[in-house]
Amino acid sequence: MKTPDANAWRHCNGSAVYVDDIRWVRDPLVAYPVVSPHAHADILEVDTVSASGLAGVHAVLLADAIPGSPAIGAVTADEALLAHDRVHYCGQIVALVVGDAPDTARAGAEAVCVRYRQLDAVLDIEAAIAAGSFHGTPHRIRRGDVDHPLDRAPLRIRGTVHSQGQDHFYLETHAALAIPGEGGEMTVYASTQHPTGVQTTVAAVLGIPRHLVRCEVTRVGGGFGGKETQAQGYAALAALAAQHTGRPVKLRLDREQDMSQTGKRHPFRSHYDAGFHSDGRLLALRVRAYSDGGWSTDLSEAVLDRALLHLDNAYHLPNVDFEGRVCRTNLPSNTAFRGFGGPQGMLVIERILDRAAQELDIEPSLLRRRNLYGDPSRNTTPYGQRFAADHLIRLWDELRSISSFTQRRSEIEAFNSDSRFIRRGIGITPVKFGISFTTASLNHGGAFLIVYADGSVQLNHGGVEMGQGLRDKMVTICAQGLGVTRDSVRPMPTSTDKIPNTPPTAASSGSDLNGAAVAQACGKIRSRLATVAAQLLGVEAASLKFAGGRVMSPGADGAHGGPHGGPQCSFADVAAQAWRQRVPLSAVGSYATPGIAYDRERGRGTPFHYFACGAAVAEVEVNGLTGEYALRRIDILHDVGKSVADEVDRGQIEGGFIQALGWISCEDVRFDDAGRLLTRGPSTYKIPTIGDVPTDFRVTFFDGPPSPAILGSKAVGEPPYMLALSVVSALHHAITSWDESATDLPPLALDLPCSPQAVLCAIEHRKVTSNPDASA
Amino acid sequence: MRRSYGDVRRRPSGGCEVARRRAWSSITAANYGLWVASRATLRAVAVHPSAAHPIQFELNGAATAVSGLPPTTTLLAYLREHAGLVGTREGCAEGDCGACSIAILEIDPDLGSSWRTVNACLILLPTVHGKTIRTIEGVGSTESPHCVQEALVRHHGSQCGYCTPGVVMSLFEAHHRTDLDEAWKFDDQLCGNLCRCTGYRSIRAALHEIAGRGARNPTEVQNEHKPRTPGDVHYTHNNERFIRPQRWSQLWEAMDTYTDHTLVAGGTDLGLEVTKKHRRFPCLIGLDGLAELSQLSWRDGTFRVGATVRLSVLERAASERLPMLARMLRYFGSRQIKNRATAGGNLCHASPVGDLAPVVLALGGALLLRSRESERRVKAEDFFIGYRKTALRIGELLVAIELPLPAPGVHVGAYKVSKRRELDISTTSAAFWVEVERSGIVARARIAFGGLARTPRRAHRVETALTGTPWCETGVVAAAAQLAHEFTPVDDVRGSAWYRLKLAQNLLLGFYHETLSPRAAGPTPARPCGTVLP
């Protein structure tokens, strides 16, 4: 096993510093937001007099205190940083109170009086559709003719698939610390996946050029997409207060504020109309997908795009007509969340296939296999990107084999026929996930490498460490690229003055984009050092080998060379010599993903650099009396390419799966009928605990096709999330085991989350004879 | 640019005084700065009356005395904002995530003294007077890590790292535990630590590696870390006070003198009033100093549980002789909560979803209440008189809960259903006590539910329907149908009215089927798909 990253030790002894742990900035002021209690209202009056007069309150800031742009936004600047005439959701910030301690700032916020006139609010997708309340423009992807095959299909099924929101529940809530400096400069420490986004927003709000703003991020205590765009506003508020008071200002949300003010995974409602051949092949599919974008645009259109681009999941769909729209509602603005619409899209096709298998009485894994991408006549996605996919079927068959799928399925059938209250189910689902930002311009990475004359190295790149192990992987790539030991490489905090104009660390791309840039920078330095070392050792530069902190000529294997080996020296010797010769010891690396382009108007193109694939088998045990269930065993076969860090990748697979298990099972975002979030803390919003994770949790890496990405690795942040859809399929199997009269039963609709209540309700509906009153 | 570092306004709450006997061994730049700041403020508050009676405890090996802070200051706030120990983190401030976990050396009736993990966010500072406390900073360093840290690193058990110190503290308790001998206990040990990144498999691997490895002779531990006798406490700050009496006379005196008092034991619920509602309490009276309240005894077929017995202690004590109670406690809060919360607190809080209540009701338990003048016994069913209201009178407190042990042959069971199995509040909870005659006829039944009404209560119509009828499925289903006439549950985030009622009926049905199978009486299952397992 390789030496664990120093980061891990700091995690474990408490010395890792997050924004709220910074103690080298003395006595920062504390900012506390005043928020709207209404989902939609006009602001009539804001009275700050009594708040301003409180001891310890330094400032009460309203929209008119903003010197620069009053509106912010990731794509469209449609979010008032501080609402001035109208509020659009419950939790929107109206004023910011700056005090010298959390208690005084909060007391000040409570003393701010705002008078509102309430307006009608749009609080869900149905209401938004009825009111014609949308963001942006529709997105449509079409191939072939849908109507004709639907009309003639031996099996035609129509229905709706609902999926719920999901709170990110990163353990570190949003936090920013802004420190004003001389000449109007501003330094911001923020818990963000997007330092450049913070820098850009702070500069715009303060009305200053970006070069005056520096954003630095050492690590983020969990992001999952929730800090891709939504950290910007809080950082800008902290900076605004810092500029106003001339003092460092910290803004840290408590859990309740974080959950009620920030956006979540987009809820989706998708209507489908699908036609199947009697052998289970899908002939045509029409989907109308609606997402709940919340009050502002944020990344909602891109999320919807990715949902539509993943409605096919790993299946070849000859005739499709997909159309999606983002609804505008008076709720927090929904945002990126691991998978970025992919899970919501894939859920639709997986539900359709489970239902079709049931209606055609075909074993679901066989029906799925018949629809997988495969030979050249079936290897183009609905949007026209080629997908060389012969490995998908190989992956599928290998997983079925190592999980003993067929045998276990028949054992489960036998178990179920003999068990009245406890039933089991098994499901297998694939994942094919497109890697790249669908906005092509974001697909670039940057690195800046500094070698000091003692041979130690500072590694800067544009990515943010947020638990995904990016830091670990970048150190590996850098150490390998320079031929030095890992401990001689110091990964630096991500900072906008080292790597400018970066994309967010998102879309599973952090390692691909920045790793390639790091490798390029390493190559530049190494070629310069090779020239120096060649002179030093008196050999050909091309013949030198850099490894383990040594520079060796041919034959100088091992650490000491010896009398029989060729000459060698340490990396530090070469660095020192290079310094003496005035050879530059720093280099910039950059990378832009080649060959990607997508035309949203036409719904055609090559949005992805490659696809990451995997599949999972889930076995569940369901309690027919309570609807509770437990996972008995999980088998995952996933393609991570040539892993840069095995254990990191395994952690991403397991963690992604369990996070999705939460979305599927116990995480239930609830608003009341006035648009107030009811589930605003872990006492009411339940993410998985250790007891939800199966003790039999098998993860195997698949030997897949070569990867075009760094060192032959593949992106792993998001793809494993969707492996958990196998749990829904397994639940479908278990629940339908209660079917008493298959012919009379409506198809099993299983919406997310599959809470114990939802499962019991579904079971009761299968038992037509016993419980006509089941409704919940 | 306005820069006004020169005229920093003073905090209205005054300064905080920190005094330590032993020099810090691993002082960091960050907390060194604070140390200096604290010394500066020490002079400023030296004349403050509370300085005479500081809160004293041992923190990571150093004797520590604190005054100048309100008694409602949480231990977490003290550690982070005043002691400069920022490795203990806030994730939720409601005891549900475990990021703030720290360890307290507790005196256990069976085990001598032992490290217990608790949520620092819910602990009020004065309640740790006299205790020995270990935070992440006291568990190991980069140079010489503790073996639980090594195990977690080796198994790649941290990703973003924010929750990790809390996880380490739970592993630290596990390392010292002597009783991690069943599969379910491993989950129970860690279910109070939420991790959003790893999926827990790696953390569990580390737990299995270190569990029980540090368990030593309890006396040995006790000698090493001598827990001082708590001593009585009378801590004041401005107009707020915390009193911990050692004797009943002191208690009555305090209760009489400060009529606006609030009694506090574990404080896991009171802590929420502070962290979520920012409430202040003029006078808190801590019950930890009264030894009688923490006694457990089995006598004449009755299990007597002192009001301040910690739930983890109760769980362990009940495991063999009252497994029904132990099973209910498995899915009751988290290890951190159970290490702090008390049996009496759960009952006196009188929440409709307090999970001990149905068990006490079904067992036909009684509550021993005492005031300065008198003592009385109240039947459990007469104790809960309204939403969060009990029969306790002014000047009275709960001393003990008396649980008659079910006679051999009586069927008992306790169940809980929640959205998530671990660390969740009940959607519906239930406890059943059914005595069946040799003829197969139900002689007596006590059927109790939580989550169905404004108080936990018995289902008398169901009991009547069952009594005198054969103990069979038809009879049980018919009796369960009475539930719809007896309860009108509410719809909320934890479940709909339909679901709650259906659960109540199904739990009774499942209980009936469990009584037919020997499995039910067995040990606590490791990964059940529910608490009712017919």
Interface residues (C-beta under 8 A of the other chain):
Chain A: M1 P4 N7 A8 W9 R10 H11 C12 N13 G14 S15 A16 V17 Y18 D20 D21 R23 W24 R26 D27 A55 G56 H58 D100 A101 D103 T104 R106 H168 F169 Y170 L171 E172 T173 P180 E182 G184 R219 V220 G221 G222 G223 F224 Q243 T245 G246 R247 D254 R255 E256 R420 F421 I422 M466 G467 Q468 G469 E621 V622 N623 L625 T626 G627 E628 Y629 A630 E647 V648 R650 G651 E654 G655 G656 F657 I658 Q659 C666 D668 R670 L678 T679 G681 P682 S683 T684 K686 I687 P688 T689 I690 G691 D692 V693 P694 T695 F697 S755 P756 Q757 L760 C761 E764 A774 S775 A776
Chain B: M1 R2 R3 S4 Y5 V8 R9 R11 P12 S13 T28 A29 A30 N31 G33 L34 A37 G84 L85 V86 G87 T88 R89 E90 G91 C92 A93 E94 D96 C97 A99 T135 I136 E137 V139 G140 S141 T142 P145 Q149 L152 V153 R154 H156 S158 Q159 C160 G161 Y162 C163 T164 P165 V168 A183 D187 L190 C191 N193 L194 C195 R196 C197 T198 G199 Y200 R201 S202 I203 R204 K276 H278 V417 K419 R420 R421 E422 L423 D424 I425 T427 V493 R494 G495 S496 W498 Y499 K502 L503 N506 L507 L509 G510 H513 A526 R527 P528 C529 G530 V532 L533 P534
